[in-house]
């Protein structure tokens, strides 16, 4: 979960002020206060959303989902603080908490299923998932089913319900930034990141700009935790991820002693919930539910809890990515 997707077009200034709040959220998690788990609400059985008939927006759902009482969510659950497993193995984070709040509006449970990030849209197309919610950046290429590397059409595309805004950050080992302040400073160095993300897109673009003799080496992993492990062990010079993820890692990894953010956050763009093009009824129900929790204050509570309030939106948007 980082500005994961294809490229973003609008630059954003650093949101370093949010890091302190993320540190608080990390502390709460470590003391067992992260309460969005697979035993509750969005990811498992037990407490849930109440009866469908009592939910204010239940009638907006497709009847098949309303009858099942479950929305299957494809997600790469290794992207703290957006979605990840806590010490008990429960799914927690921004997305699960938002899904739980939306579920109360719709009268259903959101069931998160783990998958590799770059296969989530394929899983959505095949019917394995009803939606994909995984810090996924809404882009025109994804909307239109275009492979961003080849420019070729590979599918019918998806619709997005946009609910958050995030940019991309660079981080290094703490006390060893090697003069890295921005993307151009990565020339001649090695960067680690998650495969299929905006970070990878930006790194590839920068690699093409680097002068001869100063090659930018890129090592991509299935998930961001693997990239962090590589950097922590000294196998790279820098890492890159979405700002919320990078900032959370800086504040929590090694008790805040492993990493530091460098430079400014760039390429701000919306995170979206991906829905099949032929499932407009579900898409519109999700938008209504997101708007409802924005209006009733539950949305703000979730973002404040995880220290990412600066990425808040005032209403959900359909296909707002560029």
C-alpha positions as CSV (number, residue, x, y, z in Angstrom):
1,X,0.0,0.0,0.0
2,X,2.1,3.3,-1.3
3,X,0.9,5.6,-4.0
4,X,0.7,2.3,-5.7
5,X,-0.1,2.3,-9.3
6,X,0.9,4.2,-12.3
7,X,2.2,7.7,-12.4
8,X,0.8,10.7,-10.7
9,X,0.8,14.2,-12.2
10,X,0.4,16.7,-9.5
11,X,3.4,17.7,-7.3
12,X,2.8,17.9,-3.6
13,X,4.8,19.6,-0.8
14,X,6.1,17.6,2.1
15,X,3.7,16.7,4.8
16,X,6.3,16.1,7.5
17,X,3.9,17.6,10.1
18,X,1.8,14.4,9.9
19,X,4.7,12.2,10.9
20,X,4.3,13.1,14.6
21,X,0.7,11.9,14.6
22,X,1.7,8.7,12.8
23,X,4.2,8.1,15.6
24,X,1.3,8.3,18.1
25,X,-0.7,5.9,16.0
26,X,2.3,3.5,16.0
27,X,2.5,3.7,19.7
28,X,-1.2,3.0,20.1
29,X,-0.8,-0.1,17.8
30,X,2.2,-1.4,19.8
31,X,0.1,-1.1,23.0
32,X,-2.8,-3.0,21.5
33,X,-5.0,-0.1,20.8
34,X,-5.4,-0.9,17.1
35,X,-8.9,-2.3,17.2
36,X,-9.7,-3.1,13.6
37,X,-9.0,-6.8,13.4
38,X,-10.2,-9.9,11.6
39,X,-12.4,-10.6,14.7
40,X,-14.3,-7.4,14.2
41,X,-16.2,-5.7,11.4
42,X,-14.3,-5.7,8.2
43,X,-12.1,-8.8,8.2
44,X,-13.8,-11.6,10.0
45,X,-16.6,-13.1,12.0
46,X,-18.0,-11.9,15.3
47,X,-18.9,-8.3,15.8
48,X,-20.0,-6.7,12.6
49,X,-22.3,-4.3,11.0
50,X,-25.7,-5.3,12.4
51,X,-28.6,-6.5,10.3
52,X,-28.8,-5.5,6.7
53,X,-32.4,-4.2,7.1
54,X,-31.3,-1.8,9.8
55,X,-28.5,-0.3,7.7
56,X,-29.3,3.1,6.2
57,X,-27.8,2.4,2.8
58,X,-28.4,-1.3,2.4
59,X,-30.9,-0.9,-0.4
60,X,-28.2,0.7,-2.6
61,X,-26.2,-2.6,-2.8
62,X,-26.7,-5.2,-5.5
63,X,-29.1,-7.8,-4.3
64,X,-26.6,-10.6,-4.6
65,X,-24.1,-8.9,-2.2
66,X,-26.9,-7.8,0.1
67,X,-28.1,-11.4,0.4
68,X,-24.6,-12.7,1.1
69,X,-23.9,-9.9,3.6
70,X,-20.2,-9.9,2.6
71,X,-18.1,-7.8,0.2
72,X,-14.9,-9.7,-0.7
73,X,-11.9,-7.3,-0.8
74,X,-8.6,-8.0,-2.6
75,X,-5.8,-6.4,-0.8
76,X,-2.0,-6.6,-0.4
77,X,-2.0,-6.8,3.4
78,X,1.6,-5.8,4.0
79,X,1.5,-2.0,3.7
80,X,1.4,-0.3,7.1
81,X,-0.4,1.8,8.1
82,X,-2.9,1.4,5.2
83,X,-3.4,-2.4,5.7
84,X,-1.2,-4.9,7.5
85,X,-1.2,-7.7,10.0
86,X,-0.7,-6.8,13.7
87,X,1.1,-8.9,16.2
88,X,-1.9,-11.2,16.6
89,X,-2.2,-11.8,12.9
90,X,-5.3,-9.6,12.5
91,X,-5.8,-7.3,9.6
92,X,-5.6,-3.7,10.7
93,X,-5.0,-0.2,9.3
94,X,-6.6,2.7,7.5
95,X,-8.5,0.7,4.8
96,X,-9.9,-2.0,7.2
97,X,-11.1,0.7,9.6
98,X,-12.8,2.7,6.8
99,X,-14.3,-0.5,5.4
100,X,-15.7,-1.3,8.8
101,X,-17.3,2.1,9.1
102,X,-18.7,1.8,5.5
103,X,-20.0,-1.7,6.4
104,X,-22.2,-0.2,9.1
105,X,-23.8,2.0,6.6
106,X,-24.4,-0.8,4.1
107,X,-25.2,-3.6,6.5
108,X,-22.5,-5.9,5.2
109,X,-19.1,-7.2,6.3
110,X,-15.9,-6.4,4.3
111,X,-13.8,-9.5,4.1
112,X,-10.2,-8.8,3.3
113,X,-8.3,-11.4,1.3
114,X,-4.5,-11.1,0.9
115,X,-2.9,-11.0,-2.6
116,X,0.1,-9.7,-4.3
117,X,-0.5,-6.1,-5.3
118,X,0.1,-6.4,-9.0
119,X,-2.4,-9.2,-9.3
120,X,-5.3,-7.5,-7.5
121,X,-7.0,-6.1,-10.6
122,X,-6.7,-9.5,-12.4
123,X,-8.4,-11.0,-9.3
124,X,-11.1,-8.4,-9.5
125,X,-11.7,-9.2,-13.2
126,X,-11.9,-12.9,-12.6
127,X,-14.5,-12.5,-9.9
128,X,-12.3,-13.6,-7.0
129,X,-12.9,-10.3,-5.4
130,X,-15.8,-7.9,-5.4
131,X,-13.5,-4.9,-5.0
132,X,-9.8,-4.1,-4.6
133,X,-8.9,-1.8,-1.7
134,X,-5.2,-1.5,-1.2
135,X,-3.7,2.0,-1.3
136,X,-4.3,1.7,-5.0
137,X,-3.7,4.9,-7.0
138,X,-6.6,5.9,-9.4
139,X,-5.1,6.5,-12.8
140,X,-6.4,6.8,-16.3
141,X,-4.4,3.8,-17.4
142,X,-6.1,1.6,-14.8
143,X,-9.5,3.1,-15.6
144,X,-9.0,2.2,-19.3
145,X,-7.2,-1.1,-18.8
146,X,-3.8,0.1,-20.2
147,X,-0.5,-1.4,-19.3
148,X,1.5,1.6,-18.2
149,X,4.8,0.0,-19.3
150,X,3.8,-1.0,-22.8
151,X,0.9,1.4,-23.5
152,X,-1.1,-1.5,-24.7
153,X,-4.7,-2.3,-23.7
154,X,-4.8,-5.4,-21.4
155,X,-8.3,-5.4,-20.1
156,X,-11.5,-3.5,-19.9
157,X,-10.3,-1.4,-17.0
158,X,-12.0,-0.6,-13.7
159,X,-13.9,2.2,-12.0
160,X,-12.6,3.9,-8.8
161,X,-14.2,5.4,-5.8
162,X,-11.6,7.9,-4.6
163,X,-11.3,8.4,-0.9
164,X,-7.8,9.7,0.1
165,X,-4.8,11.6,-1.3
166,X,-1.2,10.6,-1.0
167,X,2.2,11.4,-2.5
168,X,5.5,9.5,-2.8
169,X,8.5,9.8,-0.5
170,X,12.1,8.7,-0.3
171,X,13.7,7.4,2.9
172,X,17.2,6.3,3.8
173,X,19.0,4.6,6.7
174,X,18.9,7.0,9.7
175,X,22.0,9.2,9.8
176,X,23.2,8.0,6.4
177,X,21.3,10.0,3.7
178,X,24.3,10.1,1.4
179,X,23.3,13.6,0.3
180,X,20.0,12.3,-1.1
181,X,17.4,15.1,-1.1
182,X,15.4,14.2,-4.2
183,X,15.0,11.8,-7.1
184,X,17.9,13.2,-9.1
185,X,20.3,12.4,-6.2
186,X,19.5,8.7,-6.7
187,X,21.7,8.6,-9.8
188,X,24.7,6.3,-9.2
189,X,22.8,4.7,-6.3
190,X,20.5,1.8,-5.6
191,X,16.8,2.2,-4.5
192,X,14.5,-0.5,-3.2
193,X,10.7,-0.4,-3.5
194,X,7.5,-2.4,-4.1
195,X,6.8,-3.7,-7.6
196,X,3.9,-2.2,-9.5
197,X,3.9,1.1,-7.6
198,X,4.2,4.8,-8.4
199,X,7.6,4.6,-6.7
200,X,8.8,2.1,-9.3
201,X,7.4,4.3,-12.1
202,X,9.2,7.4,-10.8
203,X,12.5,5.4,-10.3
204,X,12.3,4.1,-13.9
205,X,11.8,7.7,-15.2
206,X,14.7,9.0,-13.2
207,X,16.9,6.1,-14.4
208,X,16.4,7.3,-18.0
209,X,17.6,10.8,-17.0
210,X,20.7,9.8,-15.1
211,X,24.0,10.7,-16.8
212,X,26.4,8.1,-18.2
213,X,28.4,6.4,-15.5
214,X,25.9,7.2,-12.8
215,X,23.3,4.4,-13.3
216,X,20.3,4.3,-11.0
217,X,19.9,0.6,-9.9
218,X,16.3,-0.4,-9.0
219,X,15.4,-3.5,-7.0
220,X,11.7,-4.2,-6.8
221,X,10.0,-6.6,-4.3
222,X,6.6,-8.2,-3.9
223,X,5.9,-6.1,-0.9
224,X,7.2,-3.0,0.9
225,X,8.4,-4.9,4.0
226,X,10.9,-6.8,1.9
227,X,12.2,-3.6,0.5
228,X,12.6,-2.2,4.0
229,X,14.5,-5.3,5.1
230,X,16.9,-5.0,2.2
231,X,17.6,-1.3,3.0
232,X,17.9,-2.0,6.7
233,X,20.5,-4.7,6.0
234,X,22.6,-2.3,3.9
235,X,21.7,-3.8,0.5
236,X,20.6,-0.4,-0.9
237,X,21.1,3.3,-0.5
238,X,17.4,4.4,-0.3
239,X,13.8,3.2,-0.4
240,X,10.7,4.8,-1.7
241,X,7.0,4.3,-0.8
242,X,3.8,6.4,-0.5
243,X,4.2,9.1,2.1
244,X,1.9,7.5,4.8
245,X,3.8,4.2,4.5
246,X,7.3,5.7,4.4
247,X,6.5,8.0,7.4
248,X,5.0,5.1,9.4
249,X,8.1,3.0,8.7
250,X,10.4,5.9,9.8
251,X,8.6,6.2,13.1
252,X,8.1,2.6,13.9
253,X,11.0,0.5,12.4
254,X,13.6,-0.1,15.1
255,X,11.7,2.2,17.5
256,X,12.4,5.0,15.1
257,X,16.1,4.3,14.8
258,X,16.3,2.6,11.4
259,X,15.2,5.2,8.8
260,X,14.7,8.9,8.0
261,X,12.6,10.7,5.4
262,X,14.6,12.8,2.9
263,X,13.4,15.5,0.5
264,X,9.8,16.3,-0.2
265,X,6.7,14.2,-1.0
266,X,5.9,14.3,-4.8
267,X,3.2,13.2,-7.2
268,X,0.1,13.5,-5.0
269,X,-2.8,11.5,-6.4
270,X,-6.0,9.8,-5.1
271,X,-6.3,6.3,-3.6
272,X,-9.3,4.6,-5.0
273,X,-11.4,1.5,-4.3
274,X,-11.4,-0.5,-7.6
275,X,-14.7,-1.9,-8.9
276,X,-15.5,-3.7,-12.1
277,X,-16.8,-1.5,-15.0
278,X,-20.0,-3.6,-15.1
279,X,-20.7,-3.2,-11.4
280,X,-21.9,0.4,-11.3
281,X,-24.5,-0.4,-8.6
282,X,-21.8,-1.5,-6.2
283,X,-19.6,1.4,-7.1
284,X,-22.3,3.9,-6.4
285,X,-23.2,2.2,-3.1
286,X,-19.6,2.4,-2.0
287,X,-19.5,6.1,-2.9
288,X,-22.7,6.7,-0.9
289,X,-21.2,4.9,2.1
290,X,-17.9,6.8,1.9
291,X,-19.8,10.1,1.7
292,X,-21.9,9.1,4.7
293,X,-18.9,8.4,6.9
294,X,-17.2,11.6,5.8
295,X,-20.4,13.4,6.8
296,X,-20.9,11.7,10.2
297,X,-17.3,12.1,11.3
298,X,-16.2,8.4,11.3
299,X,-13.9,9.0,8.4
300,X,-12.0,11.8,10.3
301,X,-11.7,9.6,13.3
302,X,-10.0,6.8,11.3
303,X,-7.6,9.2,9.6
304,X,-6.8,10.9,12.9
305,X,-6.2,7.5,14.6
306,X,-3.6,6.6,12.0
307,X,-2.0,10.1,11.8
308,X,-2.9,10.8,8.1
309,X,-5.5,13.5,8.3
310,X,-3.6,15.6,5.7
311,X,-4.7,13.2,3.1
312,X,-8.4,13.6,3.8
313,X,-10.9,14.4,1.1
314,X,-14.3,16.2,1.6
315,X,-16.3,13.8,-0.6
316,X,-15.8,10.6,-2.5
317,X,-15.1,10.9,-6.2
318,X,-15.7,8.6,-9.1
319,X,-12.6,8.2,-11.4
320,X,-10.9,11.4,-10.3
321,X,-7.4,10.1,-11.2
322,X,-5.5,11.5,-14.2
